[in-house]
């Protein structure tokens, strides 16, 4: 019998500390737990789909703690209808994700992964990279992560533009970012990075049409959600040399099917949905989740309640 069920390998000292107050069980997924009837708190990462069916299997559930910033794997409306509070950690992995985004762009521009493979294979074949400084970085989504990425981009000498219809132009300019239309981002930016939630309006936001409007030296970086990109259209654009490269930390589906045609391209850098997984970020994330789980189980409001379904998630 457990009060708190932690799945997907979420771990950290703050969650360990919950064991002094509650019965805590750890499992790969909810369905493999000893029993679900008495679980009052569920802690997940991003692979567990918290939907009506799972909520119905957890009749004593009071709170879901999402160890991260995205909420697309949690049916917040269904949770609210069931009287379950959803909390998340919208700010704690901002620095890690922003740094990973910059690292991916630089890795593509300077062919880091490709040249690493060449050297490991015993060759010493020197090849040209390309500089980003002096170009334009286009941010799609000007929330916490988008603003942090823009600041890092300016730090290495890029002009920054952004598309985010939810952010007033005056706020964008206050963040030293020029607000522009999505088509302008595509047409002018040397690097385009994605930082929006996956909702119906943003699915396949990077479409074949948008890719056709991008510069031939453009690099696409996605550390948000895989469903934002039409991967077949991206593959075609890369194979035809219509854009210079791409770096994807997230895919649709995850993991991608094998063989993965994008993995065969030298101009593509791939990582396994780890942009927000720095040790420091995960310590902050688990601290936030543990704090809010403790608060809800004590009958108090959480610091980071999930926004209503009609509102943006961060």
N, C-alpha and C positions, 0 to 999 in steps of 0.2 A: 504494500500500500504506500503510495507516494502523494505528498502534497504538491511537489514541484517536479515536473517531468522536463528534462533537458535533452534535446535530440540534436542530431547532425554534428556531434562532436564539439558543440559550443563549450568553451571552457575558459576559466579565468579565476583568479583569487577571489573576486567578489562573489562569483557563483559558488565557489567552495565554501565561503563563509555562510551561505544560506543553510548549509547542512547543520549548523549549530542551532538553528531555529525551526527548520522544517525537515520532513522526510523527503529527500531528493533522490530521484532515480534518473540514471542516464541511459539512453537507448539510441540506436542508430536512427530509428523513426518511431512515431507514436504507436504504430500497430505492433511493434515488437516489445513494448513495455509489458511489465508483469500484469498490471490491470489498469484500466482507465477510469473506472467509476469514481474514484476518490481524488483524482487529479484536480487541483484547484488553480495551478499555474502551469502554462506550457511555454517553454523557451525554444525558439526555432531560429534557423538562419534563413536560407532562401530556397531550399529544395523541398521543404514540407508545404504542401498545399493545405492551408487552413480554410476549409470551406464548410458548407452546411453539413455535409456528411461527417466530417471529423468533429465538428462542434457537437453534433448529435451523439457521438460516441463518448463525449466527455461531459456528462450531465452535471458535474460539480464544478466545472471550469468557471473561473472568475476573471482570469487575465491571461492574455497571450503577450509574451515579450519577444519582439522581433529584433534579433541581434544584428542590426544594420539599418540602413537608411531607406531602402525600398520597401514598398508594401504590396507589390503586385502579386505576391504569393499568399496574401491574406485577404479574405473576403471581409472587409471591415463592416460592410452593411449587414452581412449575415451575423457577424459577431455582436454588433449592436442590438440586432433583433433578439439575439439569445441572451442579452444582458451581460455580455463578456466585454471587458475593457481590453483594448489593443494598445500597446505601447511600442515605441521603437526608439532608434538612436540616430536622429537625423543629422547630428553635427559631429559626432565623435570620430568618424573616419574621413572627414573632409580633407585633412592634410595628406593622409596616405593616398587617397584616390587622386588628388591633384598631382602629387609627385609622380605617381605611376603613369598618369596621363602624359605628363611631360617626358618621362623616361621612354615611353613607347614612341612618341613622336621623334625624339632624338635617335632612338634605335633604328627607326625606318630611314630617317634622313641620312644617317651616317653608316647605314648598312651593317650595324654592329653584329646582329645575329648571323647574317650571311657570312661576314668575314671571320667570325669566330669558328663557324663550321669549316671554312676553307683552311684555316690554320690548324685546327684539330685533325683535319684529314691529311696533314703533312705538307700542304702547299704554302707558298708565301706570295700569293697573288694580290698585288695592291690594286685597289679599285677606288674610284672617286666617290665621295659622298656629296651631300649638298648642305649648305648652310641655311638655317632658318632665320637668323638675325637679319633684320631689314625687311622681312616679309610681314604678312598679316596673318594673325591667328583668329579664326572664327569660332566663337563659342556658341553652341546651340543649347540654350538653357542657362539662365543667369541666376541660379540659386546659389547656395553656399559653395558647392563644388565648382560650378562654373566661374564664380568670382575668384576663387582661389587659383584656378587654372589660368585665368586671365592675368592675375598678378604675377604668377611665375613666368608666363610668356613675355610680359613686358620686361621682366627682369633679365631676360636673355636677348632683348632688343627687338621684340616684335610689336607692331601695332595690333590692338585688339578691337574686334567688332563682335557684336552678339545679336542673336535673334532670340527673343523671349517675349511674346505678346502679353504675358502676365506681369511683366516688370515695366513700370512707367519709364519713359525715356529719361526723365530727370534723374531717376534712381540709377539707371545704367551709366549716365554721364558722371554722376557722383562717384561711381566706382571706377572712373577713368576708362570706360568702355563705350564705344560708339554703337548706339542701337541702329540696326539695319534690318531689312527684310531677309528672309531665309534665302531667297534667290540671290541677293547681294552677297551673303556669306559664301554661297557656293561659287559665285563668279569671281570673287576677289581673294579668298583666303588660301594661303599656302598650306595651312593646317586647319582642319575642321574637327572639333571634338564635340562629342554628344554628352549632355548632362541633363536629360529630361526623363521623367518617369514614363513607363510603358502603359499607355492608356489607348483606347480605340483611336483617338485622334492622332497619336504619334506612331502607331504601328506602321512599319515600312516608311517612316519619314524620309529616310534616305532611299529614294526610289530610283528606278532607271532614268526617269526624267531629270531628277536632281543631279544624278551622277553625270549626265550628259552636259550639264551646265558648269561643272567644276573645271578648274584649271588642269592642264596636262601634268603640271608638277605638284598637284595637290596630294596631301596625305590625310586620310580619314582615320580618326582615332575614336573607338567606342569603348568606354568604361562604364556605361550606364546599363542598358539592357539589350540583349541580342535582337529582340524583335523590332528594334528601331531601324534595322538595316535589311533591305532586300538583298540577301546574300548571293542569289543567282545573278542579280544585276551587277553587284559589286564584282563578282568573279569575272563576268564578261568585260567590265570596264578595265579591270587589271590586265586581263589577257590581251586586250586590244590596245593597251598602252594609253588609254584615255585619262587615267590618273596615275600618279607615280607610285602610290603604295597605300597600305592600310595596316592598322594595328588594332587587334580585337581582343579585349579581355573577356568579353561576353558573347555568347552565341545563341542561336535559336535553331535546334534545341541545345540543351547542355546535358552531357557532353555532345559535341556534334557527331553526326553519323560518320562512319568510316567506310571506305577511304574518304578523307576530307580534301577536296580539290584545292581549297585555299591554303592548306598546309604545304602544298607542293610548290608554292610560289615564293621565290626569294624575296620579293618586295613586300611580303606579308609577315608581320610579327604577331604571334599568338601567345596569350597567357590564359590560365584556367580560372577566370573570375576571381582574381586575387587582389584587385586594385586597392580594396579597403582593408586588406589583411596584414597590415604591419602589426608587429607585437604591441607597439604603443597604442595603436588605434583599437585593437581588440581588447586591450585592458580597459580602455575608456568605455567601449561599447558594453562590455559585460558589467562594468560598474553601473552604467546607466540602467541596464536591464534589471540587474539585481535590485537596485534602489527602487525602481518602479514596481517590480513584483512585490517586494516587501511592503511598499506603501499601499497597494491595492488590497493585498491580503489583510492589511490592518485597517481597511475601511477608509483609507485616505486617497486623495487624488494623485495620479502620477504626474511627474514633471513633463514627460513627453507623451501625451495621449496622441493616438493616431488622428489625423484630421478627418473631418467628415468626408464621405466618398466623393462629394462634388468638389472638394478643395484639392489643390495640388499637394503632393506628399513630401515636398521638401526642396 
